[in-house]
Amino acid sequence: MADSIDTVSHTAITALVNEFSYLIDHGQARSIPNLFTENGTFESPQAVLESREAIAAAMVERAQVEYETRHVITNLRIRIASSDEIHGTAMLMLYRWTPGGQNSTCQPVALAEYHDVYQRNADGDWQFASRKALPLLPTSE
């Protein structure tokens, strides 16, 4: 199939999607901007961040929250747009709790779908050109 995604790119994009969640969930949100292109955008119900600098500022704040999260990502679907651009979607179920706090029980707080555009950079690595989180159900927050 001429429009199929090569195994190396598929693996790299899967790792990119997983790394985003891992960094946030393990207190390393400040590293998130490195996953985006220089003009990359991240949009969620809370904010629209339109550059790597804006994403970095938001991730400094995110790194300071007292609650913990786990992003459960599934149903990754990617489709080639060009040799250097791939589009994808992934389902997100987000769990949150505050260790030792009033909300210490882990609870699902969101069900969303990510709509992503991945671009290959000059080094041949894949990054997010854009990532948009679209809620599928009302959140419990």
N, C-alpha and C positions, 0 to 999 in steps of 0.2 A: 504494500500500500504506500503510495507516494506521500501521503499526508500523515504517516505515522511518526510518532516521537521516538527518537533513538533511546536506547536503554540508559545510556549515561545521563542524558538530559532528564529523563523520567525519574531516575534515582536522585539526581541533584535537586529537582523541584520538590520531590517528596521530602527530602531532608530539609530543605528550606522551610517548607510549611511546618514540619515538626519542630524545627529549631525555634521558630517564632514562639510557639507555645511553651517550649521548654524554658527558654530564657525568661519569659514572664513568670512562669510558675516556680522558678527556682531562684528568684531574687536577682536576676541578671538583666532586668528590663533596659538598663542603660546601654546594652549591646544591641538592642533591636534596630537602631538606625543603620547599622552596618549591613543589615539585610535588605535595605532599600537602595534604589538608585538615587543619585544626587537630587533629582527633582521628584522623587517618589512621593506618593500620597497614601495616607491611611485615613479611612473614614469609618466612624462608628456612631452609634446613637449619641454618644457623649461629645464628639468633636470631629472636625474636619481638619486634618493636618496636611499641609500642602508643600512640604519640603522635608528633606532629611533633618534640617535644623529644627523645624517645628516638631517633628517626631521625637528628636532628642530631648527637647524641652519637656514634652509630655511624659517621656519615659523616666526622666529624673523624678517627676512627681509620682509616677506609678511605682517606682522603686521604694518610695517612702511610706506606702500604705501599710497598715497594721494587719490587714486580713491576708489570707493566702488563697490561692486559686489553683484549680487544675482544669486545663482546657482539654477536652476529649474531642479529637478530630477524627472524622470518618468520611467515607464516601468521596474521596478525592477524585475529581474528574478533570482531566486536562486535555486540551485540544490545541493543535498547532495553528498559529496565525501566520507566522513566517519563520524563516530560519533563526531569527533572533528574538521572536516573541511567541509566547504561549499563553493561552487563557485558561483559567481554571476555576473550579468551585470546590468547596469543602464544607461539610457540616460541622458545626461546633455546638457542643453541650458544655456549658461552663458551670463549675461547682465552686462555691466560695464558703469560707469559714474564718473565724477569728480565734486562733489558738488561745485557750484560757479565758476567752471573753464571753460575753453574753450570747454571741452567735457562734459557739464553738462546735456545733454540729454541722457537718458538711452537708450543704443543700444545693440542689440544682437551681441556678438563678437565671439562666438564659439558654435559649435554643436559637441558633442563628445560622446563616449561611454566608461564608466568605465568597466574594467574587474577586478574583485575583487576575492581574496581568503580570507575567514574569518576563523580564528582559535579560538577554545575555549581555554582560558587560565586555569591555575591551580585553579582559583577561580570560574570557570564555566562561565565567561563572554566571549563574542565574541569580537574579535579585528581584524583589518586588518592585515593579513600576507603579502599581497601585494595589491596594487591598481595601475592600469595603465589606464591613460586617453588617448584614441585613437581618434584623430580628425576624424570626418566624412566628413567635408567640410572645405575648406580653411578658416582660420580665417580672420577677418577684422582688426586685430591688425597690 
